[in-house]
Amino acid sequence: MMGRTHALTGWCAGSAAAGLLGYHQLEQAVLLAATTAGFALLPDLDHPAATPSRLLGPVTKGLSWLLRKASETLYGWTKGPRDERCRGGHRHLTHTLVFAVLLGAATALGVDAGGPWVAVAIVTFGLLLAEAALGDWVLLLVAPAALAWLLSVDEPLQLLTDVNGWLGLAVTLGCIVHCLGDALTESGCPFLWPIPIAGETWYELGPPKPLRFKTGKTVEQLLVFPTFALLAIWLTPGVAEAITTLTTQHQPT
């Protein structure tokens, strides 16, 4: 499992998205980044030993079982003539663009229909996932950021109701980043299901095999994770500007 790396790439994607959406304040960017980081783990809910499956005990274990059964059923119905002979549980249904988009849309609609407390529940679940993968510092950083954002507006409950759009985006973006990360590993990822490719409906996308890496091994630990750790720092609002200013000031005249 590459949980830490998935969460960190999700953090970078969320931080970049915050800037594009106009959330330039530090507290806004941190909350969006952390939420996306958490949902970048969600596709692995189809594996019984993964962090999302163990997070809430019987509740998430039950959801994990349902997802595997749904994935296995869908795989049996839609597999192409050249798809591999397998049950189609882990790394199938939840590792597709269709799943990412539908889950994000369901999140947005759920917040729109259920109001602020649904938003709180979704954000909390995402933050707990991020904390489980990256460590307790996530909650120590995000809690004051969320409080600062709420105190900065006149109607906090209305703010929680209005975040359905970015919450849906955080869920979709997190799932997509997860799939792209898995596509770089040895197993690949059936991201474009149900588009048939080379006789396979569940074609595992990925670069040429020499460019793929094993999860949890040297390339991930010493190259991929450190690279995205530095990128996460760089994408934090104010950091790039501060580094640029310091660099300019110390250049010889």
LOGU-228759 format. One record per residue (C-alpha): residue in one letter; y, x, z. Coordinates in steps of 0.25 Angstrom, whole numbers. Layout:
<roses>
<rose res="a" v="Y" u="X" w="Z"/>
...
</roses>
This chain:
<roses>
<rose res="m" v="0" u="0" w="0"/>
<rose res="m" v="14" u="5" w="-3"/>
<rose res="g" v="22" u="-5" w="6"/>
<rose res="r" v="33" u="5" w="10"/>
<rose res="t" v="36" u="9" w="-4"/>
<rose res="h" v="36" u="-6" w="-9"/>
<rose res="a" v="45" u="-9" w="3"/>
<rose res="l" v="54" u="2" w="0"/>
<rose res="t" v="55" u="-1" w="-15"/>
<rose res="g" v="58" u="-15" w="-12"/>
<rose res="w" v="69" u="-10" w="-3"/>
<rose res="c" v="75" u="-2" w="-14"/>
<rose res="a" v="74" u="-14" w="-24"/>
<rose res="g" v="81" u="-24" w="-14"/>
<rose res="s" v="92" u="-14" w="-11"/>
<rose res="a" v="95" u="-13" w="-26"/>
<rose res="a" v="94" u="-28" w="-28"/>
<rose res="a" v="104" u="-30" w="-16"/>
<rose res="g" v="115" u="-22" w="-23"/>
<rose res="l" v="112" u="-29" w="-37"/>
<rose res="l" v="113" u="-43" w="-30"/>
<rose res="g" v="126" u="-39" w="-23"/>
<rose res="y" v="121" u="-37" w="-9"/>
<rose res="h" v="129" u="-24" w="-7"/>
<rose res="q" v="130" u="-24" w="8"/>
<rose res="l" v="120" u="-15" w="16"/>
<rose res="e" v="114" u="-26" w="24"/>
<rose res="q" v="112" u="-35" w="12"/>
<rose res="a" v="105" u="-24" w="4"/>
<rose res="v" v="96" u="-20" w="16"/>
<rose res="l" v="91" u="-34" w="18"/>
<rose res="l" v="88" u="-36" w="4"/>
<rose res="a" v="82" u="-22" w="2"/>
<rose res="a" v="73" u="-24" w="15"/>
<rose res="t" v="69" u="-38" w="11"/>
<rose res="t" v="65" u="-33" w="-3"/>
<rose res="a" v="57" u="-22" w="3"/>
<rose res="g" v="49" u="-32" w="11"/>
<rose res="f" v="45" u="-40" w="-1"/>
<rose res="a" v="42" u="-28" w="-9"/>
<rose res="l" v="29" u="-28" w="0"/>
<rose res="l" v="26" u="-43" w="-3"/>
<rose res="p" v="17" u="-42" w="-15"/>
<rose res="d" v="7" u="-34" w="-6"/>
<rose res="l" v="5" u="-47" w="2"/>
<rose res="d" v="-7" u="-49" w="-7"/>
<rose res="h" v="-14" u="-38" w="0"/>
<rose res="p" v="-20" u="-41" w="14"/>
<rose res="a" v="-17" u="-27" w="20"/>
<rose res="a" v="-2" u="-26" w="15"/>
<rose res="t" v="10" u="-27" w="24"/>
<rose res="p" v="14" u="-41" w="19"/>
<rose res="s" v="1" u="-46" w="22"/>
<rose res="r" v="0" u="-41" w="36"/>
<rose res="l" v="15" u="-44" w="39"/>
<rose res="l" v="14" u="-58" w="46"/>
<rose res="g" v="-1" u="-58" w="49"/>
<rose res="p" v="-9" u="-70" w="45"/>
<rose res="v" v="3" u="-76" w="38"/>
<rose res="t" v="5" u="-65" w="28"/>
<rose res="k" v="-10" u="-62" w="27"/>
<rose res="g" v="-12" u="-76" w="23"/>
<rose res="l" v="-2" u="-75" w="12"/>
<rose res="s" v="-9" u="-62" w="8"/>
<rose res="w" v="-22" u="-69" w="6"/>
<rose res="l" v="-16" u="-81" w="-1"/>
<rose res="l" v="-8" u="-71" w="-11"/>
<rose res="r" v="-21" u="-63" w="-14"/>
<rose res="k" v="-29" u="-76" w="-17"/>
<rose res="a" v="-18" u="-81" w="-26"/>
<rose res="s" v="-17" u="-68" w="-33"/>
<rose res="e" v="-32" u="-67" w="-35"/>
<rose res="t" v="-32" u="-81" w="-40"/>
<rose res="l" v="-21" u="-79" w="-50"/>
<rose res="y" v="-27" u="-66" w="-54"/>
<rose res="g" v="-40" u="-73" w="-58"/>
<rose res="w" v="-33" u="-83" w="-66"/>
<rose res="t" v="-24" u="-74" w="-74"/>
<rose res="k" v="-31" u="-61" w="-75"/>
<rose res="g" v="-32" u="-55" w="-89"/>
<rose res="p" v="-44" u="-50" w="-97"/>
<rose res="r" v="-41" u="-36" w="-93"/>
<rose res="d" v="-36" u="-38" w="-78"/>
<rose res="e" v="-44" u="-30" w="-68"/>
<rose res="r" v="-56" u="-37" w="-61"/>
<rose res="c" v="-50" u="-39" w="-47"/>
<rose res="r" v="-47" u="-50" w="-37"/>
<rose res="g" v="-32" u="-50" w="-40"/>
<rose res="g" v="-27" u="-50" w="-26"/>
<rose res="h" v="-18" u="-38" w="-22"/>
<rose res="r" v="-7" u="-33" w="-32"/>
<rose res="h" v="-8" u="-46" w="-41"/>
<rose res="l" v="-1" u="-59" w="-39"/>
<rose res="t" v="10" u="-53" w="-29"/>
<rose res="h" v="12" u="-41" w="-38"/>
<rose res="t" v="18" u="-48" w="-50"/>
<rose res="l" v="32" u="-51" w="-55"/>
<rose res="v" v="28" u="-66" w="-55"/>
<rose res="f" v="25" u="-66" w="-40"/>
<rose res="a" v="38" u="-58" w="-36"/>
<rose res="v" v="47" u="-68" w="-44"/>
<rose res="l" v="40" u="-80" w="-39"/>
<rose res="l" v="40" u="-75" w="-24"/>
<rose res="g" v="55" u="-71" w="-25"/>
<rose res="a" v="58" u="-85" w="-31"/>
<rose res="a" v="50" u="-92" w="-20"/>
<rose res="t" v="58" u="-84" w="-10"/>
<rose res="a" v="71" u="-88" w="-15"/>
<rose res="l" v="67" u="-103" w="-16"/>
<rose res="g" v="61" u="-102" w="-2"/>
<rose res="v" v="74" u="-97" w="4"/>
<rose res="d" v="83" u="-107" w="-4"/>
<rose res="a" v="74" u="-118" w="1"/>
<rose res="g" v="71" u="-114" w="15"/>
<rose res="g" v="84" u="-108" w="19"/>
<rose res="p" v="88" u="-96" w="28"/>
<rose res="w" v="76" u="-95" w="37"/>
<rose res="v" v="67" u="-94" w="24"/>
<rose res="a" v="76" u="-82" w="20"/>
<rose res="v" v="75" u="-76" w="34"/>
<rose res="a" v="60" u="-77" w="34"/>
<rose res="i" v="59" u="-71" w="20"/>
<rose res="v" v="68" u="-59" w="23"/>
<rose res="t" v="61" u="-57" w="37"/>
<rose res="f" v="47" u="-56" w="30"/>
<rose res="g" v="53" u="-46" w="20"/>
<rose res="l" v="59" u="-38" w="30"/>
<rose res="l" v="46" u="-37" w="39"/>
<rose res="l" v="39" u="-33" w="26"/>
<rose res="a" v="49" u="-22" w="24"/>
<rose res="e" v="48" u="-18" w="39"/>
<rose res="a" v="33" u="-17" w="38"/>
<rose res="a" v="34" u="-8" w="26"/>
<rose res="l" v="46" u="1" w="29"/>
<rose res="g" v="47" u="1" w="44"/>
<rose res="d" v="55" u="-5" w="55"/>
<rose res="w" v="68" u="1" w="50"/>
<rose res="v" v="69" u="-11" w="40"/>
<rose res="l" v="71" u="-21" w="50"/>
<rose res="l" v="80" u="-12" w="58"/>
<rose res="l" v="89" u="-11" w="46"/>
<rose res="v" v="88" u="-25" w="40"/>
<rose res="a" v="90" u="-33" w="53"/>
<rose res="p" v="104" u="-29" w="55"/>
<rose res="a" v="107" u="-29" w="40"/>
<rose res="a" v="102" u="-44" w="39"/>
<rose res="l" v="111" u="-47" w="51"/>
<rose res="a" v="123" u="-40" w="45"/>
<rose res="w" v="122" u="-48" w="32"/>
<rose res="l" v="120" u="-62" w="40"/>
<rose res="l" v="132" u="-59" w="49"/>
<rose res="s" v="141" u="-55" w="36"/>
<rose res="v" v="140" u="-69" w="31"/>
<rose res="d" v="146" u="-82" w="36"/>
<rose res="e" v="133" u="-91" w="34"/>
<rose res="p" v="121" u="-82" w="37"/>
<rose res="l" v="111" u="-94" w="35"/>
<rose res="q" v="117" u="-97" w="22"/>
<rose res="l" v="115" u="-82" w="18"/>
<rose res="l" v="101" u="-83" w="22"/>
<rose res="t" v="99" u="-95" w="13"/>
<rose res="d" v="107" u="-88" w="1"/>
<rose res="v" v="98" u="-76" w="1"/>
<rose res="n" v="87" u="-83" w="-7"/>
<rose res="g" v="90" u="-76" w="-20"/>
<rose res="w" v="90" u="-62" w="-14"/>
<rose res="l" v="77" u="-65" w="-6"/>
<rose res="g" v="70" u="-69" w="-18"/>
<rose res="l" v="74" u="-57" w="-25"/>
<rose res="a" v="70" u="-48" w="-14"/>
<rose res="v" v="56" u="-54" w="-14"/>
<rose res="t" v="55" u="-53" w="-29"/>
<rose res="l" v="61" u="-39" w="-30"/>
<rose res="g" v="52" u="-34" w="-18"/>
<rose res="c" v="39" u="-39" w="-25"/>
<rose res="i" v="43" u="-33" w="-39"/>
<rose res="v" v="46" u="-20" w="-32"/>
<rose res="h" v="32" u="-20" w="-26"/>
<rose res="c" v="26" u="-23" w="-39"/>
<rose res="l" v="33" u="-12" w="-46"/>
<rose res="g" v="29" u="-2" w="-35"/>
<rose res="d" v="14" u="-6" w="-36"/>
<rose res="a" v="15" u="-5" w="-51"/>
<rose res="l" v="18" u="10" w="-49"/>
<rose res="t" v="5" u="12" w="-41"/>
<rose res="e" v="-9" u="14" w="-47"/>
<rose res="s" v="-13" u="-1" w="-47"/>
<rose res="g" v="-1" u="-6" w="-54"/>
<rose res="c" v="5" u="-20" w="-53"/>
<rose res="p" v="3" u="-33" w="-61"/>
<rose res="f" v="18" u="-36" w="-61"/>
<rose res="l" v="19" u="-43" w="-74"/>
<rose res="w" v="8" u="-53" w="-71"/>
<rose res="p" v="5" u="-63" w="-79"/>
<rose res="i" v="9" u="-55" w="-91"/>
<rose res="p" v="-3" u="-50" w="-98"/>
<rose res="i" v="-3" u="-35" w="-101"/>
<rose res="a" v="-15" u="-28" w="-108"/>
<rose res="g" v="-24" u="-40" w="-105"/>
<rose res="e" v="-21" u="-40" w="-90"/>
<rose res="t" v="-13" u="-51" w="-84"/>
<rose res="w" v="-12" u="-43" w="-71"/>
<rose res="y" v="-8" u="-30" w="-78"/>
<rose res="e" v="-5" u="-19" w="-68"/>
<rose res="l" v="9" u="-13" w="-72"/>
<rose res="g" v="12" u="1" w="-69"/>
<rose res="p" v="16" u="15" w="-75"/>
<rose res="p" v="5" u="24" w="-81"/>
<rose res="k" v="-5" u="28" w="-70"/>
<rose res="p" v="-1" u="42" w="-69"/>
<rose res="l" v="13" u="37" w="-64"/>
<rose res="r" v="7" u="27" w="-53"/>
<rose res="f" v="5" u="31" w="-39"/>
<rose res="k" v="-4" u="27" w="-27"/>
<rose res="t" v="1" u="19" w="-16"/>
<rose res="g" v="3" u="26" w="-3"/>
<rose res="k" v="1" u="40" w="-9"/>
<rose res="t" v="10" u="52" w="-12"/>
<rose res="v" v="19" u="47" w="-23"/>
<rose res="e" v="22" u="34" w="-16"/>
<rose res="q" v="25" u="41" w="-2"/>
<rose res="l" v="32" u="54" w="-7"/>
<rose res="l" v="39" u="49" w="-20"/>
<rose res="v" v="40" u="33" w="-21"/>
<rose res="f" v="44" u="30" w="-7"/>
<rose res="p" v="54" u="41" w="-4"/>
<rose res="t" v="61" u="38" w="-17"/>
<rose res="f" v="63" u="23" w="-14"/>
<rose res="a" v="67" u="27" w="0"/>
<rose res="l" v="78" u="35" w="-6"/>
<rose res="l" v="82" u="24" w="-15"/>
<rose res="a" v="82" u="14" w="-4"/>
<rose res="i" v="92" u="22" w="3"/>
<rose res="w" v="101" u="24" w="-10"/>
<rose res="l" v="101" u="9" w="-12"/>
<rose res="t" v="106" u="6" w="1"/>
<rose res="p" v="121" u="1" w="0"/>
<rose res="g" v="131" u="12" w="2"/>
<rose res="v" v="121" u="23" w="2"/>
<rose res="a" v="122" u="27" w="-13"/>
<rose res="e" v="137" u="27" w="-12"/>
<rose res="a" v="137" u="35" w="1"/>
<rose res="i" v="128" u="46" w="-6"/>
<rose res="t" v="137" u="46" w="-18"/>
<rose res="t" v="149" u="48" w="-10"/>
<rose res="l" v="143" u="59" w="-2"/>
<rose res="t" v="138" u="66" w="-14"/>
<rose res="t" v="152" u="65" w="-21"/>
<rose res="q" v="159" u="70" w="-9"/>
<rose res="h" v="150" u="83" w="-8"/>
<rose res="q" v="151" u="86" w="-23"/>
<rose res="p" v="159" u="99" w="-26"/>
<rose res="t" v="173" u="97" w="-32"/>
</roses>
